[in-house]
Amino acid sequence: MYIILAILLLAILITVHEFGHFLAARAMKIEVREFAVGMGPKLVGWKSKKYETDFSIRAIPLGGFCAFYGEDDTKGISKDDPRAFPKQNVWKRLFVILMGPMMNFVLAFVLATVFFWASGVSTVTGVDPYIAEVMAAGPAYSAGMQAGDRVTEINGRDMMDGTMETLLDTIANWKEGDAPLRMTIRRGEETFETEMTPVWDEAEKKMRIGVTIGGVYRTETQPETFLGGFEHSWEWCVGASGAILGALKDLVTTGKGLDQTSGPVGIVSLVSTEVQEGGLSAYVQLLVLISINLGLMNLLPIPGLDGSRLVFGIVEVIRRKPVPPEKEAMVHLVGMVFLFGLMIFFTFKDIMRLFG
């Protein structure tokens, strides 16, 4: 069920993207040859009575397309067809191209607004520290501490006061000659006491017990108005966009994050796992984030993507004459072959990761 929900998420995002192109084309009176949901063999198809558009639902629910007459025609077969996309006004074409990514941004913003309005806004009220990692040969290791343990008291002082500083400072402020730290540890449902003496960490220049401390945030959900949901949605979408662009910059300049890059199989696996653990809230949040990601990626000036088509349109505006349609189509065709190869590579990588 969770895998089906993950596939449905991708189908929704791509269909909305292509529907943006479709609606813009209708508004600009540019004829659409075919609008398809899914890829591969056609399962169901019908033809519009009012327009000459073919509609279809296809077997593989991981894609879709909005095809125009004469689009990517490398041989110039449709150069005399008045319906051909390259023959339409350049500003109309730019609008049609831009509306695909824009619909992904609109979807993300609307969903986030409704989500905050319906479920409220969670605010952080504190943080509960826990032992994230125990280092070998340190005092904590010798005392039998384990990852996941929670230090509830030290020398009778409460360590679960909603901050991490109390625990960190109590350990760091221990001095030579002080009595060993008497700790109360909670491990699951079990509670026990132990003692340990911190040691000086020359690299950190402070006393440590040989652990890495993490924190679990305490949150409190408050009801929100529609206007408040609108504001939180804007902040969330802007923040997510900035984070995605920052990650993309790191990927291109330093290669950071390449090992975490996934294709469709990896995305489906991630979504199904997160939804199984987080339910509807996780599903909506992933839908918003991946929709923003899809919109931004499509604006990149990579041949075959909307961003590249926008570049050709802008060049046409500047030059006041179009790049020969056959040449532009060849650039996009090469780009699509490259992107298809990239998708195969990441799919293979995802499968190896799943079964590795």
C-alpha positions as CSV (number, residue, x, y, z in Angstrom):
1,M,0.0,0.0,0.0
2,Y,2.8,2.4,0.9
3,I,4.6,1.7,-2.4
4,I,1.4,2.4,-4.3
5,L,1.0,5.7,-2.3
6,A,4.6,6.6,-3.2
7,I,4.0,5.9,-6.9
8,L,0.7,7.9,-6.7
9,L,2.7,10.9,-5.3
10,L,5.1,10.9,-8.3
11,A,2.1,10.5,-10.7
12,I,0.3,13.5,-9.1
13,L,3.4,15.8,-9.3
14,I,4.2,15.0,-13.0
15,T,0.5,15.2,-14.0
16,V,0.1,18.6,-12.4
17,H,3.3,19.7,-14.1
18,E,2.1,18.6,-17.5
19,F,-1.4,20.0,-16.8
20,G,0.2,23.4,-16.3
21,H,1.6,23.3,-19.8
22,F,-1.8,22.1,-21.1
23,L,-3.9,24.8,-19.4
24,A,-1.5,27.5,-20.6
25,A,-1.7,26.2,-24.1
26,R,-5.4,26.3,-24.0
27,A,-5.4,29.8,-22.7
28,M,-2.9,30.9,-25.5
29,K,-5.0,29.0,-28.1
30,I,-2.1,26.7,-29.0
31,E,-3.2,23.3,-30.1
32,V,-2.2,20.2,-28.0
33,R,-1.6,17.0,-29.9
34,E,-1.8,14.6,-27.0
35,F,-2.1,14.8,-23.2
36,A,-1.0,11.6,-21.4
37,V,-1.0,10.5,-17.8
38,G,1.7,7.8,-17.4
39,M,4.2,6.4,-19.9
40,G,4.5,3.3,-22.0
41,P,1.7,1.4,-23.7
42,K,-1.7,3.1,-23.9
43,L,-4.4,1.6,-21.6
44,V,-7.3,4.0,-22.3
45,G,-7.5,6.7,-24.9
46,W,-10.1,9.2,-26.2
47,K,-10.2,12.2,-28.5
48,S,-11.7,15.6,-27.6
49,K,-14.8,16.5,-29.6
50,K,-14.1,20.2,-29.4
51,Y,-10.4,20.1,-30.0
52,E,-8.1,17.7,-31.9
53,T,-6.4,16.6,-28.7
54,D,-5.9,12.9,-27.9
55,F,-6.1,12.0,-24.2
56,S,-4.6,8.8,-22.8
57,I,-3.8,6.9,-19.7
58,R,-0.7,4.8,-20.0
59,A,0.6,1.7,-18.2
60,I,3.6,3.1,-16.3
61,P,2.5,5.6,-13.7
62,L,5.9,7.3,-13.4
63,G,5.5,10.1,-15.9
64,G,3.3,11.8,-18.4
65,F,3.5,14.4,-21.2
66,C,1.8,17.2,-23.0
67,A,2.8,16.9,-26.7
68,F,2.5,19.8,-29.2
69,Y,2.4,19.6,-32.9
70,G,5.8,20.0,-34.5
71,E,7.6,19.8,-31.1
72,D,11.2,18.5,-31.3
73,D,10.8,17.9,-35.0
74,T,14.4,17.2,-36.0
75,K,13.6,16.6,-39.7
76,G,11.4,19.7,-40.3
77,I,8.4,17.6,-41.3
78,S,5.9,20.0,-39.7
79,K,7.6,23.3,-40.7
80,D,4.5,24.3,-42.8
81,D,1.9,23.1,-40.2
82,P,0.3,26.3,-38.7
83,R,-0.4,24.3,-35.6
84,A,3.3,23.6,-35.0
85,F,4.6,24.8,-31.6
86,P,7.7,26.6,-33.0
87,K,5.4,28.7,-35.3
88,Q,3.5,30.2,-32.4
89,N,4.3,33.6,-30.9
90,V,7.4,33.4,-28.8
91,W,5.8,35.1,-25.7
92,K,3.0,32.6,-25.8
93,R,5.5,29.7,-26.0
94,L,7.5,31.1,-23.1
95,F,4.3,31.3,-21.0
96,V,3.3,27.7,-21.9
97,I,6.8,26.4,-21.0
98,L,7.0,28.3,-17.8
99,M,3.6,27.2,-16.5
100,G,4.7,23.6,-16.0
101,P,7.2,24.4,-13.2
102,M,4.9,27.1,-11.9
103,M,2.1,24.6,-11.4
104,N,4.5,22.6,-9.2
105,F,5.2,25.7,-7.1
106,V,1.4,26.4,-6.9
107,L,0.6,22.9,-5.9
108,A,3.3,23.0,-3.1
109,F,2.1,26.3,-1.8
110,V,-1.6,25.4,-1.8
111,L,-1.0,22.1,-0.2
112,A,1.2,23.6,2.5
113,T,-1.3,26.3,3.2
114,V,-4.2,23.8,3.7
115,F,-1.9,21.5,5.7
116,F,-1.0,24.3,8.2
117,W,-4.6,25.5,8.3
118,A,-6.1,22.0,8.9
119,S,-3.4,20.5,11.2
120,G,-2.1,23.6,13.0
121,V,1.5,24.7,13.4
122,S,4.0,22.9,15.6
123,T,6.4,25.1,17.6
124,V,9.5,23.8,19.4
125,T,9.2,24.1,23.2
126,G,12.3,22.4,24.2
127,V,14.7,19.6,23.5
128,D,15.4,16.3,25.3
129,P,19.1,15.2,25.1
130,Y,20.0,11.5,24.5
131,I,23.2,9.5,23.8
132,A,23.5,9.3,20.1
133,E,26.9,7.5,20.0
134,V,29.2,5.9,22.6
135,M,32.9,6.1,21.7
136,A,35.1,3.1,22.3
137,A,37.5,3.2,25.3
138,G,35.9,6.3,26.9
139,P,34.4,6.6,30.4
140,A,30.9,6.1,29.1
141,Y,31.9,3.0,27.3
142,S,33.5,1.6,30.4
143,A,30.4,2.4,32.4
144,G,28.3,0.4,30.0
145,M,26.3,3.3,28.4
146,Q,24.7,2.6,25.1
147,A,23.4,4.6,22.2
148,G,19.8,5.7,22.9
149,D,20.3,6.1,26.7
150,R,19.0,9.2,28.3
151,V,20.8,10.9,31.2
152,T,17.9,12.0,33.4
153,E,19.9,13.2,36.5
154,I,23.5,14.0,37.4
155,N,24.3,14.4,41.1
156,G,20.6,14.8,41.8
157,R,20.2,17.6,39.2
158,D,17.5,17.3,36.5
159,M,19.0,16.9,33.1
160,M,15.7,16.8,31.2
161,D,14.8,20.5,31.7
162,G,14.2,21.1,28.0
163,T,17.7,22.1,27.1
164,M,20.9,20.3,26.0
165,E,23.2,22.9,27.6
166,T,22.5,21.7,31.1
167,L,23.8,18.2,30.4
168,L,26.7,19.5,28.3
169,D,27.8,22.1,30.8
170,T,27.5,19.7,33.8
171,I,30.0,17.4,32.1
172,A,32.3,20.1,30.7
173,N,32.5,21.9,34.1
174,W,33.7,18.9,36.0
175,K,37.2,19.6,37.5
176,E,40.1,17.4,38.7
177,G,39.5,16.5,42.3
178,D,35.7,16.6,42.1
179,A,33.8,13.5,42.9
180,P,32.8,11.2,40.0
181,L,29.5,12.2,38.3
182,R,26.7,10.1,39.7
183,M,24.3,9.6,36.8
184,T,20.8,8.3,36.5
185,I,20.3,6.6,33.2
186,R,17.0,5.6,31.5
187,R,17.2,2.9,28.9
188,G,13.7,2.1,27.5
189,E,11.6,1.3,30.5
190,E,14.6,0.5,32.7
191,T,16.3,3.1,35.0
192,F,19.7,2.5,36.7
193,E,22.5,4.5,38.2
194,T,26.2,4.6,37.4
195,E,29.3,6.8,38.1
196,M,32.0,8.0,35.7
197,T,34.9,10.4,35.8
198,P,35.2,12.8,32.7
199,V,38.5,13.0,30.9
200,W,40.2,16.0,29.3
201,D,39.8,16.2,25.5
202,E,42.8,18.1,24.1
203,A,41.2,18.6,20.7
204,E,37.9,20.0,22.1
205,K,39.7,21.7,25.0
206,K,37.0,20.5,27.5
207,M,36.0,17.6,29.8
208,R,34.2,14.8,28.0
209,I,32.8,11.3,28.8
210,G,33.2,9.9,25.3
211,V,29.7,10.3,23.8
212,T,28.0,12.2,21.1
213,I,24.8,13.8,22.4
214,G,21.8,14.3,20.2
215,G,18.4,15.9,20.9
216,V,14.8,15.2,20.3
217,Y,12.7,18.3,20.0
218,R,9.6,18.8,22.1
219,T,6.8,20.3,20.0
220,E,3.4,21.8,20.7
221,T,0.8,22.2,18.0
222,Q,-1.4,25.2,18.0
223,P,-4.5,25.9,15.8
224,E,-3.9,28.2,12.9
225,T,-6.1,30.5,10.8
226,F,-6.1,30.3,7.0
227,L,-4.1,33.5,6.8
228,G,-1.6,32.1,9.3
229,G,-1.4,28.9,7.2
230,F,-0.7,31.1,4.2
231,E,2.2,32.9,5.9
232,H,3.7,29.6,7.2
233,S,3.3,28.0,3.8
234,W,5.2,30.9,2.2
235,E,8.1,30.7,4.8
236,W,8.3,26.9,4.4
237,C,8.3,26.9,0.6
238,V,10.9,29.7,0.4
239,G,13.1,27.9,3.0
240,A,12.8,24.6,1.1
241,S,13.6,26.2,-2.2
242,G,16.7,27.8,-0.7
243,A,17.8,24.5,0.8
244,I,17.3,22.6,-2.5
245,L,19.3,25.3,-4.4
246,G,22.0,25.2,-1.8
247,A,22.2,21.4,-2.1
248,L,22.3,21.6,-5.9
249,K,25.1,24.2,-5.7
250,D,27.2,21.8,-3.5
251,L,26.5,18.9,-5.8
252,V,27.7,20.8,-8.8
253,T,30.7,22.5,-7.2
254,T,32.0,19.9,-4.8
255,G,30.1,16.7,-5.5
256,K,28.7,16.8,-2.0
257,G,25.5,14.7,-1.8
258,L,26.1,12.7,-4.9
259,D,26.0,9.5,-2.9
260,Q,22.5,10.4,-1.7
261,T,21.0,11.3,-5.1
262,S,18.2,8.9,-6.1
263,G,16.1,8.1,-9.1
264,P,12.4,7.1,-9.2
265,V,13.1,3.8,-7.4
266,G,14.9,5.5,-4.6
267,I,12.2,8.2,-4.3
268,V,9.5,5.6,-4.1
269,S,11.4,3.7,-1.5
270,L,12.0,6.9,0.6
271,V,8.4,8.0,0.4
272,S,7.0,4.6,1.3
273,T,9.3,4.3,4.3
274,E,8.6,7.9,5.5
275,V,4.8,7.5,5.1
276,Q,4.8,4.2,6.9
277,E,6.4,5.9,9.9
278,G,4.9,9.4,9.7
279,G,1.5,8.8,8.1
280,L,-0.5,11.5,6.3
281,S,1.6,14.4,7.7
282,A,4.8,12.9,6.2
283,Y,3.0,12.2,2.9
284,V,1.9,15.8,2.5
285,Q,5.3,17.2,3.5
286,L,7.1,15.0,1.0
287,L,4.5,16.0,-1.7
288,V,5.3,19.6,-1.0
289,L,9.1,19.2,-1.0
290,I,9.3,17.0,-4.0
291,S,6.9,19.3,-6.0
292,I,9.2,22.3,-5.2
293,N,12.2,20.2,-6.2
294,L,10.6,19.1,-9.5
295,G,9.7,22.7,-10.3
296,L,13.2,24.0,-9.6
297,M,14.9,21.1,-11.5
298,N,12.8,21.8,-14.6
299,L,14.0,25.4,-14.7
300,L,17.6,24.4,-15.0
301,P,19.0,25.2,-18.5
302,I,19.6,21.5,-19.2
303,P,18.7,20.4,-22.8
304,G,15.4,18.5,-22.8
305,L,14.1,20.3,-19.7
306,D,11.8,23.4,-19.6
307,G,14.7,25.6,-18.6
308,S,16.5,24.9,-21.8
309,R,13.4,25.7,-23.8
310,L,13.1,29.0,-22.0
311,V,16.7,29.8,-22.9
312,F,16.0,29.2,-26.6
313,G,12.9,31.4,-26.3
314,I,14.8,34.2,-24.6
315,V,17.5,34.0,-27.3
316,E,14.8,34.3,-29.9
317,V,13.5,37.5,-28.2
318,I,17.0,39.0,-28.1
319,R,17.9,38.0,-31.7
320,R,14.4,38.8,-32.9
321,K,14.5,35.6,-34.9
322,P,14.3,32.0,-33.8
323,V,17.0,29.4,-33.7
324,P,16.2,27.0,-36.6
325,P,13.6,24.6,-35.1
326,E,15.5,21.5,-36.4
327,K,18.7,22.5,-34.5
328,E,16.8,23.3,-31.3
329,A,15.0,20.0,-31.6
330,M,18.3,18.2,-32.0
331,V,19.6,19.8,-28.8
332,H,16.6,18.8,-26.8
333,L,16.7,15.3,-28.3
334,V,20.3,14.8,-27.2
335,G,19.4,16.2,-23.8
336,M,16.5,13.8,-23.4
337,V,18.8,10.8,-24.3
338,F,21.3,12.1,-21.6
339,L,18.6,12.4,-19.0
340,F,17.2,9.0,-19.8
341,G,20.6,7.5,-19.4
342,L,21.0,9.3,-16.1
343,M,17.7,8.0,-14.9
344,I,18.8,4.4,-15.8
345,F,22.1,4.9,-13.9
346,F,20.3,6.2,-10.7
347,T,17.7,3.5,-11.0
348,F,20.4,0.8,-11.1
349,K,22.1,2.5,-8.2
350,D,18.9,2.6,-6.2
351,I,18.2,-1.1,-6.8
352,M,21.8,-2.0,-5.8
353,R,21.3,0.1,-2.6
354,L,18.0,-1.7,-1.8
355,F,19.5,-5.2,-2.2
356,G,23.1,-4.4,-1.1
